[in-house]
Amino acid sequence: MSKEQEEIAIESLVKQTKLSPQNVFKIIQDLNEELTGFMEIEKNLIIIPKKSKMNLVKKAISLGVSLDQIISMLHWKEFENFCFIVLDHHEFFCIQNYYFTHHKKRYEIDVIGIKKPLIFAIDAKKWKTGRASALKTMVKNQIRRVKAFSKSTMKRSVRDKLNLTNWQNAKIIPMIVTSKMYEIKIFEHVPILPFFKLNKFLNEYHRYSEMILQFPVNLSAQKTLHTKKVRTVNKKLV
């Protein structure tokens, strides 16, 4: 099997769904027509190009498929791709797997979404544990990472790469998008989102903007302002 595609045996779907082979095949054909032929059907196999897999995920979400089942379908890289797709839908300029160096230390941000004056710096986690200690560590690491990122924007080469050349100011916001949360939560002023509510968060950003950690950056003066904590909030929001 090519690395660019996945094969699924129709027989395995019959066992999982407990439907007849005829019904499973009919559902697959209908789905393929609705999604304009994004997969191939050969004998007893469904062949899905990996570049089209996120279309299947979005359709599964709309059909009410279990979130745990959907998440189990995703490789961690595809989890990042999902964040990229949602940000792109909201007309953000997106960068995936952004590497930078600050004070001789190398960092990576999984997904960056840029839309004046906001810059969302996202850590996309296919989280294996729901422990509070793990959550605290994730948030602490993301704050440290994004703080370094905000300072790195003082370099002209970085601003050029991020298309910030003509910006006067920016607000850089650390975020975590994860598979193990079922509600939007603000923890240590950092928004933690279940991946299926990223779209909701972007649509309703004004509700959260006064509650979350921001790194304001004065790009015209080429110096980073102090970190801004607008309000002390540590609660979940639906």
ZATOR-679105 format. One record per residue (C-alpha): residue in three letters; x, y, z. Coordinates in steps of 0.001 Angstrom, whole numbers, plus 524288, in hexadecimal, padded with zeros to 5 digits. Example, Ala and Ser with C-alpha at 12.3 -4.5 7.8 and 13.67 -1.06 7.14 Angstrom:
REM residues 2
ALA8300C7EE6C81E78 SER835667FBDC81BE4 
//
This chain:
REM residues 238
MET800008000080000 SER804F980D877FC7A LYS808368170C80761 GLU7FF2B8207F80063 GLN7F3008184180255 GLU7EC2B80F2B80BC1 GLU7E4AF802BB808DA ILE7D8DF7FE59810AB ALA7D2DD7F0EF80ED6 ILE7C4217F16E80D18 GLU7C3857E4BD814C5 SER7C9127EBA4820B8 LEU7BE927F63981F97 VAL7B41C7EBBB81EF4 LYS7B9267E60282BB8 GLN7BA1C7F34783266 THR7ACDD7F86782E0C LYS7A5A77EB5282E7C LEU79EF07EF11821CE SER79DA37E677815E8 PRO7A8567E76080B7A GLN79E2F7ECDF80209 ASN79A4C7F7D380B63 VAL7A86A7FB3D80E83 PHE7ABC97FBD380018 LYS79FE9804737FD52 ILE7A39E80DE580848 ILE7B18780EAF8031B GLN7ACCB811827F54D ASP7A36D81C1B7FA08 LEU7AE088224F8025B ASN7B7A1822197F71B GLU7ADC7828DB7EE38 GLU7AACB833347F87C LEU7B93D8360B7FA74 THR7BB8F8365F7EBB9 GLY7C358829F67EA2A PHE7CDDB82C1F7F44E MET7D05681D7A7F599 GLU7D16B811AE7ECB8 ILE7CA01804F97EE43 GLU7D0BE7F8E37E904 LYS7CA697EBA97EB46 ASN7CA6D7EA297FA10 LEU7D32D7F5BB7FD21 ILE7D114804447FF70 ILE7DCFF80C457FB96 ILE7DDCC819C5801D0 PRO7E8888236D7FDEE LYS7EE368292080A67 LYS7EC90836DE8051B SER7DDD38344C804A9 LYS7DCA582DDE811E2 MET7D8EC83A61818F9 ASN7CCD583B6F81044 LEU7C88482E6C815C3 VAL7CB3A8330F8239F LYS7C31B83F67821DA LYS7B7FA8376F81C22 ALA7B8B582DD282773 ILE7B7AA8392483118 SER7AB9983E6382A25 LEU7A564830D782ABC GLY7A76982FFD8396A VAL7B1B28255483952 SER7B7F082330846B7 LEU7C2FE82CDA848FA ASP7CB908223E84EA6 GLN7C9B081A5B84238 ILE7CD1C8260E839CD ILE7D93282928841C6 SER7DDBF81B0D840D9 MET7DD9681CAF831FD LEU7E731827E783283 HIS7F5DB8274283262 TRP7FBB08324683A96 LYS7FFCE8393F82E1D GLU7F1D8838C082904 PHE7ED8183E76835FA GLU7F5F184A54832E3 ASN7F05784A9D8251F PHE7E2A884BC082AB4 CYS7E68E8581683230 PHE7ECA485D79825C3 ILE7E02585AFA81E02 VAL7D774861DC827F6 LEU7E05A86DC6828D0 ASP7E14F86E8381A11 HIS7D27386E328194D HIS7D25C87A6E821D8 GLU7DBE88810781877 PHE7E7D68801A82126 PHE7F52A87F4F81ADE CYS7FA038724482024 ILE8074286C4682285 GLN808E185E48826F9 ASN814948592182EA3 TYR81B1D8664E83057 TYR8290286575835A1 PHE83062870CE83B8E THR83C0E873698443D HIS83C9987C8E84FD5 HIS8486A87E10858B7 LYS84ECB8727D851E5 LYS84359869948553A ARG83B2C8636484A71 TYR82C538633384B77 GLU820FD85E368435D ILE812F2862F0842AF ASP809BC8590E83C94 VAL8008B862A0835D1 ILE800A587177834C6 GLY7F4A88790683046 ILE7F6BF8874182C68 LYS7EBFC89125829F5 LYS7EE5889F4882D7C PRO7EFF18A260838B5 LEU7EF5B8947083E20 ILE7F9608899B83DCF PHE7F4D187CA084370 ALA7FFEA873928474B ILE7FA27865F184879 ASP7FF7D859CA84EDB ALA7F79B84E87848FF LYS7F777842D18520F LYS7F1BD8357584FAF TRP7F1A98343085E6A LYS7F333826B286456 THR7EFE482A7B87248 GLY7E62983371878BF ARG7EDDB835918854D ALA7EE378436488AB6 SER7FCEF8427688C9B ALA7FEDE83FC087E20 LEU7F5F384B1F87ABD LYS7FDA1854488838A THR80A678502787D2E MET804E78522486F76 VAL8004485FD4872C0 LYS80D0A8639487954 ASN814F885EE186DA6 GLN80C24865D7863F0 ILE80D1D872C186B3D ARG81BF1871B086B62 ARG81C1786E3C85CEA VAL8132487960858CF LYS81A3C883468614A ALA826C887FD885A1D PHE81F798809A84D31 SER81A5F88E4085052 LYS82828892F8852E8 SER82D2688CBB8466C THR823FD8955483E60 MET82D4A8A09F840D9 LYS835F189AE283633 ARG8331B8A05F828C4 SER83519892FC82294 VAL82A9588D3B82B6E ARG820E68981982873 ASP8233189637819EB LYS820E48879381B0A LEU81435889C382281 ASN80F638947F81949 LEU80FB689E848244F THR817E18A8A381D30 ASN80D0A8B2DD81CA7 TRP8075F8B02682A0F GLN808778BA3B834DF ASN803B88B1AF84011 ALA7FFF38A39C84277 LYS7FA0689B5F84D43 ILE8001C88DE684E34 ILE7F753884188550D PRO7FB9A876AF859E9 MET7F18286BF0857F3 ILE7F09485D508597E VAL7E7A7854FE8510C THR7E611847518564F SER7DEAA83AA4854A3 LYS7DB6083860862EB MET7D3308445286656 TYR7C4A784546863A3 GLU7C2B68538286778 ILE7CA348601286532 LYS7D218862F687158 ILE7DACD86E1B875B8 PHE7E608868E087DEB GLU7F0728722C88306 HIS7EAE187C0E87946 VAL7EDA8872F086DC5 PRO7E21A86E03865A7 ILE7E1A385F398647C LEU7D84D85A9B85A0A PRO7D2DD84D9B855BD PHE7D64A84CF28475F PHE7C80A84CB884335 LYS7C5A9859E5849EE LEU7D0C7861598438F ASN7C73A866D2839A2 LYS7BE0886B1E84499 PHE7C935871BA84BCB LEU7CD2F8797F83FC9 ASN7BF2287D8383D1D GLU7BD4F8820984B28 TYR7CAF98870784E0A HIS7C583893C685375 ARG7BFD788C0285EE5 TYR7CD3C887618630E SER7D63F8928485F22 GLU7D5E18993B86C6C MET7D8BD88CA4873BC ILE7E4B98873B86D1D LEU7F3478892286D31 GLN7F863891DE8625E PHE806048960985E8D PRO804518A39C85895 VAL80F528A6E184F3D ASN812998B47484A3D LEU818338B10083CFA SER81A7D8BEF8838A7 ALA822DA8C1DB8449B GLN829468B46F84375 LYS827E98B14B851B6 THR81F0F8A81585924 LEU815A28ADE1862E5 HIS812D98A79F86FF9 THR80A4289BAA8703A LYS7FC0B89F5E87215 LYS7F300897F387B1A VAL7E61689EC287978 ARG7DEA089789883E2 THR7E15D88C7D88D43 VAL7D87E8819E888B8 ASN7D9F98730588A30 LYS7CD3786CC488661 LYS7C6978656287B94 LEU7BD7D86B84871B7 VAL7B3F2864178695B 
//
